[in-house]
Structure formats: structure tokens, C-alpha cells
């Protein structure tokens, strides 16, 4: 769903809000990745306060896989695990 505005705000499902709220409360910030599929029929932004470097906007499964790999490798390098 969308709320009016410029750009409009998108409303996530209640399940997504609960899961993200849990993650924000119980996990370290670097353990959270917010992924959103880019869709022409839903323009706007989600009102979540997650750092931009931990957000992924993807077009299809191949794009998501590539972006996740890059993001996870970058996080692991920070701790010398790759």
C-alpha cells in the first residue's frame, strides 16, 4: 500500500514490520539487511531507519543474489573473515 506524498511512502505488511522491529531491537546494526524489490507499480520509499549501505533494491532473483553476495562479503571483510 501507499500513503500520499512526494514521493509516496510505502506501507510494508504487518509481518515485515514486526520482523524488522525485532531485528532492530535484538540484533547489531551490521547484522540487518533490508531488501526491497523494485516494482513499477509501487513507487516511493519505505519509512525504515536502516543505513543505506544495508539496504538492497533489486529487480529480479539474479540481481538480488549478486547484491547479497557483494554486501555479505563486504561485511565479512570488516571482521577479517574473508
C-alpha positions as CSV (number, residue, x, y, z in Angstrom):
1,X,0.0,0.0,0.0
2,X,1.0,3.6,-0.4
3,X,0.4,6.8,1.5
4,X,0.1,10.1,-0.4
5,X,3.2,12.3,-0.6
6,X,6.0,13.2,-2.8
7,X,7.5,10.6,-3.1
8,X,4.8,8.5,-1.6
9,X,5.5,6.4,1.5
10,X,5.1,2.6,1.1
11,X,3.5,0.5,3.8
12,X,5.0,-2.8,4.5
13,X,3.0,-5.8,5.7
14,X,2.5,-6.2,9.5
15,X,4.8,-9.3,9.4
16,X,7.6,-7.3,7.8
17,X,7.2,-4.5,10.4
18,X,7.3,-7.0,13.3
19,X,10.3,-8.8,12.0
20,X,12.2,-5.6,11.3
21,X,11.3,-4.2,14.7
22,X,12.6,-7.4,16.3
23,X,15.8,-7.2,14.3
24,X,16.4,-3.6,15.2
25,X,15.9,-4.3,18.9
26,X,17.8,-7.6,19.2
27,X,20.5,-7.6,16.5
28,X,23.5,-5.5,15.9
29,X,23.0,-2.9,13.1
30,X,25.5,-4.6,10.8
31,X,23.5,-7.9,11.0
32,X,20.5,-6.4,9.3
33,X,19.9,-6.2,5.6
34,X,16.7,-4.7,4.2
35,X,15.9,-6.0,0.7
36,X,13.2,-4.5,-1.4
37,X,12.1,-5.5,-4.9
38,X,11.9,-2.5,-7.3
39,X,8.4,-2.5,-8.9
40,X,7.0,-0.1,-11.4
41,X,3.5,-0.4,-9.8
42,X,4.8,0.7,-6.4
43,X,7.0,3.8,-6.4
44,X,8.1,5.6,-3.2
45,X,10.1,4.7,-0.2
46,X,9.7,2.7,3.0
47,X,9.9,4.7,6.2
48,X,12.5,2.4,7.9
49,X,15.6,3.9,9.5
50,X,18.2,1.4,8.3
51,X,21.5,2.7,7.0
52,X,21.6,2.9,3.2
53,X,24.6,0.6,2.9
54,X,22.5,-2.1,4.5
55,X,19.6,-1.7,2.0
56,X,19.2,-3.6,-1.3
57,X,16.9,-2.6,-4.1
58,X,16.7,-5.5,-6.6
59,X,14.9,-6.2,-9.9
60,X,15.0,-10.0,-10.0
61,X,16.4,-13.1,-8.3
62,X,19.7,-12.8,-10.2
63,X,20.2,-9.2,-9.2
64,X,19.3,-10.0,-5.6
65,X,21.8,-12.8,-5.4
66,X,24.6,-10.7,-6.8
67,X,23.9,-7.8,-4.5
68,X,23.6,-10.0,-1.4
69,X,26.9,-11.7,-2.2
70,X,28.7,-8.3,-2.5
71,X,27.1,-6.9,0.7
72,X,27.8,-10.0,2.8
73,X,31.4,-10.2,1.6
74,X,31.9,-6.6,2.5
75,X,30.5,-7.2,6.0
76,X,32.7,-10.3,6.5
77,X,35.8,-8.4,5.3
78,X,35.3,-5.8,8.1
79,X,35.9,-8.6,10.6
80,X,38.7,-10.4,8.6
81,X,36.5,-13.4,7.9
82,X,37.0,-13.4,4.1
